Amino acid sequence: MRPLSLLPLLGLLACSSDVGVGKIEASFAVSPTFTDLGTAPVGSVVDTDLTLIATGTDVKVLAVEVLTVGGEGFSLLTDPLPTIPGGGTELLTIRWAPSEPGFQWTEITIQTQAGPGVVQLRGESAVASGAVVPALIDYGRVPAGTAEERPVTVRNDSALDLTVASFAVEGAGFSVAVELPLVLTAGETREIPIRFSPDNDDAARGRVIVSFGEGLGGGEVDLRGNDCSAGGGGDFDQDGDGFSWCATDCDDSNDEINPAAIEICDGIDNDCDGIEDEGTHCYDDDGDGYTEDEGDCNDQDADISPGETEDYANGIDDDCDGVVDYGETDADGDGYIASAGDCNDSNPAISPAAVELPNGLDDDCDGVIDEGTTAYDDDGDGYTEIGGDCDDTDNTVHPGAVEVADWIDNDCDGVVDEGTTAYDDDGDGFTEVGGDCNDANPLISPAAREVPGNGVDEDCDPTTGP
């Protein structure tokens, strides 16, 4: 094998020869003496012409040696070998048909009766290849009738152009707008936005399927949205009130609406129990057809309302007209006398019909102080709302409680599910439930780009690259 020289070769190699009677000069040259064929796909055919030049008399090509220096696939295509007319040129065609990727070198020696000529050819053969990332896109919470876009990245990892032949999206609510075929030049990266626009609040799953065509493979990306079972990186408590849409927050866009909120008279279900305004002055709590706003002086008793007939012997203002029976004295004018249950007939704000307030008094004369208010431990867990209990209807929720993966702020610190598999500890947009295989490292997640050869599974797929 002839050793490869990387120094430029002389472009003109010549010698003389005695031809016929007397001395007749003949010379031979070949051009070019070095050619870089560039990059060609494996399986392709590249033909290149060498120009053979004769001066003086005719020059006959005696032999051509194609010596492989590195790689393979070079061969002589011209047959038979030509004779170059004096003062003229002929072409010698060399074919390169690479079957394996890599750099290819050849040294070609052309023997003539006027002397040799040496040519070097080189090229790089490659296979077009690409990648589709990330492996997973989790849109989190996207309310019905709204839309959100997240990108899928298509990457050309080769030195050749890469054609995206097909780009399909499956799954209800997921869509894409892309013009095909899409050609990516060597090393190019293109982001394709995938739209999620759900018609309802049901959990949605889909996938992106990309094909590069011609047996070059492609890739897939899993899609999901409104899917509480998959984690979601904290995107499901959008209003930051400590209650997730995945749990019991009936309006995750308003931090004043959640299961721990106090119901007020506004036509809205503030506490997410499915009932609007219950327990307020504009709600008919006892179902007698009258609210407190409509004159019901005891909305906890269906037998007391403006439409009732007065019982003159029971010590109660049955018809809410402000008069209690005949000959009875209602010292504070609140509609109740002591015999009818008024535990403080000198204070009109205290009676069986009063609303309990967080004031240390038994306002409604039921024998319990402050029940149902922010100053009372309604669920018996040792904490009141004033004392930091963010849900005083659930005795598993209070300051100091153990946080668990249930979409609820169990320990009332304002953060949902922190330290559990349903929380995005490293802030990369994915939880352990959502597929994050290392939730302590933001560079590792289903959306990360795999780094070949480092032994780390960056994209949680679970391979570590070539």
SVG drawing of the C-alpha trace seen along z (x, -y; Angstrom):
<svg xmlns="http://www.w3.org/2000/svg" viewBox="-102 -46 119 48">
<polyline fill="none" stroke="black" stroke-width="0.4" points="0.0,0.0 1.3,-3.4 1.6,-5.7 -0.8,-8.7 0.8,-12.1 -1.4,-15.0 0.9,-17.5 -0.3,-18.9 1.0,-16.9 2.5,-18.4 -0.2,-19.0 2.0,-18.3 4.0,-15.1 5.9,-14.6 8.8,-12.7 10.1,-12.2 10.4,-9.1 12.0,-8.2 9.3,-7.5 10.0,-6.4 13.1,-7.8 14.9,-10.6 13.9,-12.1 10.2,-13.3 9.2,-14.8 6.1,-13.3 4.7,-14.4 1.7,-13.5 -0.2,-15.3 -3.4,-14.6 -5.7,-17.2 -6.7,-17.6 -4.2,-15.8 -6.4,-16.2 -10.2,-16.2 -12.4,-16.4 -15.7,-14.7 -17.5,-16.1 -20.2,-14.2 -22.3,-11.6 -25.0,-9.3 -24.2,-5.6 -25.5,-3.7 -25.1,-6.6 -22.9,-6.7 -20.5,-9.6 -18.6,-9.7 -15.7,-12.1 -13.7,-12.7 -9.9,-13.1 -8.5,-15.0 -5.6,-13.3 -3.4,-15.7 -0.8,-14.8 1.7,-17.1 4.0,-16.2 3.1,-12.8 0.2,-10.5 0.4,-9.0 -1.1,-5.6 -2.5,-4.8 -0.9,-1.5 -2.5,-0.8 -4.5,-2.4 -4.0,-1.3 -6.8,-2.3 -5.2,-1.9 -7.6,-2.2 -5.9,-4.2 -8.9,-4.4 -12.5,-3.1 -13.7,-1.5 -15.9,-1.9 -13.5,-3.5 -13.2,-1.9 -12.2,-2.6 -15.2,-3.1 -13.4,-3.9 -12.9,-0.8 -10.9,-0.3 -8.0,-2.5 -7.6,-5.5 -4.8,-6.8 -4.4,-10.5 -3.8,-12.3 -0.8,-14.6 -1.9,-18.1 -5.3,-16.7 -7.1,-15.3 -9.0,-12.3 -11.2,-11.6 -10.7,-8.9 -13.8,-8.3 -13.5,-7.1 -16.6,-5.9 -17.1,-6.1 -19.9,-4.0 -19.7,-4.0 -21.5,-1.3 -20.4,-2.3 -20.3,-5.6 -16.9,-7.3 -14.0,-9.1 -12.8,-7.4 -9.4,-7.9 -7.9,-6.6 -4.7,-7.1 -4.8,-6.5 -1.6,-5.8 -1.9,-6.2 0.9,-4.6 1.7,-5.8 4.7,-5.4 5.4,-9.0 5.6,-8.4 3.1,-8.1 0.6,-10.4 -0.8,-10.3 -4.1,-11.5 -5.7,-11.5 -9.5,-11.5 -11.2,-11.7 -14.8,-12.0 -17.0,-11.3 -19.9,-8.9 -22.7,-9.3 -26.2,-8.1 -28.8,-10.8 -30.1,-10.6 -32.1,-12.7 -34.0,-12.8 -37.4,-13.9 -37.5,-15.3 -38.7,-15.5 -40.1,-12.0 -43.0,-13.5 -45.0,-16.8 -47.3,-17.4 -49.5,-20.5 -50.8,-20.3 -54.1,-22.1 -55.7,-23.6 -59.3,-24.6 -61.9,-23.6 -62.3,-26.3 -58.7,-27.5 -55.5,-26.5 -51.8,-26.1 -48.8,-25.3 -45.7,-23.4 -42.9,-22.6 -41.7,-19.3 -38.0,-19.6 -36.9,-17.8 -33.1,-17.6 -30.8,-16.7 -27.8,-14.9 -26.0,-14.1 -23.9,-15.9 -26.6,-15.3 -29.9,-16.9 -32.7,-15.2 -36.3,-15.1 -39.3,-14.9 -41.6,-12.8 -44.6,-12.7 -45.6,-14.4 -48.8,-13.1 -50.6,-14.0 -53.0,-11.6 -55.4,-12.3 -58.5,-14.4 -57.7,-18.0 -54.1,-17.8 -53.2,-19.3 -50.3,-20.6 -49.9,-22.8 -46.8,-21.9 -45.9,-21.9 -44.4,-18.7 -42.0,-17.6 -39.8,-19.5 -36.1,-19.5 -33.5,-20.1 -30.0,-20.9 -26.9,-19.3 -27.1,-20.0 -30.3,-22.0 -32.9,-22.0 -36.6,-22.9 -39.3,-23.5 -42.8,-22.5 -45.6,-23.8 -48.2,-21.2 -51.5,-22.8 -53.7,-21.4 -57.2,-22.8 -59.6,-20.6 -63.4,-20.6 -63.8,-19.4 -61.9,-18.9 -61.4,-15.1 -57.8,-13.8 -56.3,-13.7 -53.5,-11.6 -52.1,-11.6 -48.8,-11.3 -46.7,-12.8 -45.4,-10.4 -42.5,-11.6 -41.1,-9.7 -37.9,-10.6 -38.7,-8.2 -36.5,-5.9 -35.9,-3.6 -34.2,-6.3 -36.6,-6.0 -38.2,-8.8 -39.5,-9.3 -42.5,-9.6 -43.5,-12.1 -46.2,-11.2 -48.7,-14.0 -51.0,-14.5 -53.1,-17.3 -55.5,-17.7 -54.2,-14.3 -54.0,-14.4 -52.7,-10.8 -49.5,-11.9 -48.3,-14.6 -48.0,-17.8 -45.2,-19.6 -47.5,-21.7 -49.5,-23.1 -52.8,-22.0 -52.9,-24.6 -52.9,-27.6 -54.3,-30.1 -51.9,-29.2 -54.6,-28.8 -53.3,-25.4 -56.0,-23.4 -55.5,-21.7 -58.0,-21.3 -57.1,-17.7 -58.4,-17.6 -61.4,-19.7 -60.8,-23.3 -63.9,-24.1 -62.3,-27.3 -58.5,-27.1 -58.3,-30.6 -59.6,-32.3 -57.7,-31.9 -60.8,-33.1 -62.8,-30.0 -61.7,-26.7 -63.0,-24.1 -61.6,-26.2 -63.3,-29.5 -66.1,-31.0 -69.4,-31.1 -70.7,-34.7 -73.8,-36.0 -72.6,-36.5 -74.3,-33.9 -71.0,-31.8 -70.2,-28.5 -67.3,-29.9 -66.5,-26.7 -66.9,-24.2 -69.6,-22.1 -71.9,-22.4 -74.3,-24.8 -74.3,-28.6 -74.7,-31.0 -75.7,-28.4 -75.5,-29.7 -75.8,-33.3 -78.6,-35.9 -79.7,-35.4 -80.1,-31.6 -83.2,-29.8 -81.4,-27.5 -84.4,-25.9 -86.4,-25.6 -89.5,-27.5 -89.6,-29.8 -88.0,-32.8 -84.4,-34.0 -83.2,-36.3 -83.1,-39.0 -86.8,-38.3 -87.7,-38.6 -87.1,-35.2 -86.1,-35.9 -84.9,-32.3 -83.6,-30.7 -82.7,-27.5 -86.3,-26.7 -88.8,-26.0 -91.7,-26.8 -90.6,-30.4 -91.1,-32.8 -93.2,-35.8 -95.8,-33.3 -96.3,-31.4 -99.3,-31.8 -98.3,-33.1 -98.6,-30.7 -99.4,-32.9 -98.3,-30.5 -94.8,-29.4 -92.7,-32.5 -91.5,-32.7 -92.1,-35.3 -93.4,-32.7 -94.4,-35.1 -91.4,-37.4 -93.4,-40.5 -91.3,-41.6 -94.0,-40.7 -93.7,-37.7 -97.1,-36.3 -99.4,-38.4 -98.3,-39.7 -94.7,-38.4 -91.7,-40.8 -88.9,-40.6 -86.4,-42.9 -83.9,-43.3 -86.5,-43.2 -84.8,-40.4 -87.9,-38.3 -87.0,-35.8 -87.7,-35.8 -85.7,-33.8 -88.3,-31.0 -88.0,-30.6 -84.2,-30.1 -82.8,-33.6 -79.7,-33.1 -79.1,-36.9 -82.3,-38.9 -80.4,-42.1 -78.4,-41.8 -80.4,-41.8 -77.4,-40.4 -77.7,-37.2 -80.6,-34.8 -81.4,-31.4 -81.7,-33.2 -78.3,-35.0 -75.3,-34.1 -72.4,-32.8 -69.3,-35.1 -65.7,-34.5 -66.0,-36.6 -65.8,-34.3 -69.6,-34.5 -72.4,-32.0 -74.3,-34.2 -76.9,-31.6 -77.6,-30.3 -76.8,-26.6 -74.4,-26.2 -71.3,-26.2 -69.0,-29.2 -67.7,-30.3 -68.6,-27.0 -68.5,-27.2 -66.3,-30.3 -62.6,-30.9 -62.0,-30.8 -63.4,-27.3 -61.7,-24.0 -64.5,-22.5 -62.7,-19.3 -61.1,-18.7 -57.5,-18.5 -56.3,-21.0 -56.1,-24.0 -58.5,-26.8 -58.5,-28.8 -57.2,-31.7 -54.5,-29.3 -53.4,-28.4 -55.7,-25.6 -56.2,-26.0 -59.1,-23.5 -61.0,-23.2 -63.4,-20.7 -60.7,-18.0 -58.8,-16.8 -55.9,-15.5 -55.2,-19.1 -53.5,-21.5 -50.1,-23.0 -47.6,-20.2 -49.5,-17.5 -47.5,-15.2 -47.6,-16.2 -48.8,-13.4 -49.3,-13.2 -53.0,-14.0 -53.1,-17.4 -53.9,-19.1 -51.8,-21.4 -51.9,-19.0 -49.5,-21.0 -51.0,-24.4 -47.7,-26.0 -49.1,-27.3 -47.4,-24.6 -49.2,-21.5 -47.6,-18.1 -44.0,-19.4 -41.5,-16.6 -43.7,-13.9 -43.7,-12.1 -46.4,-14.5 -44.3,-17.6 -41.7,-19.0 -38.8,-19.4 -36.2,-20.5 -38.5,-22.8 -38.0,-21.2 -41.7,-20.8 -42.0,-17.1 -42.7,-15.2 -41.7,-11.7 -45.3,-10.6 -45.0,-12.5 -42.0,-10.5 -39.0,-12.4 -36.4,-9.8 -34.3,-12.2 -36.4,-15.0 -33.3,-16.5 -31.7,-17.5 -33.4,-19.9 -31.2,-18.7 -32.9,-15.3 -36.5,-14.8 -38.6,-13.4 -38.1,-16.7 -34.3,-16.8 -32.0,-16.2 -29.9,-13.0 -26.2,-13.5 -24.5,-10.6 -21.7,-8.7 -21.9,-10.2 -23.6,-7.2 -26.6,-9.4 -30.2,-8.8 -31.1,-12.5 -34.5,-11.9 -35.7,-9.1 -36.4,-6.8 -34.5,-4.7 -31.4,-4.4 -28.3,-6.4 -27.6,-7.1 -24.9,-5.6"/>
</svg>
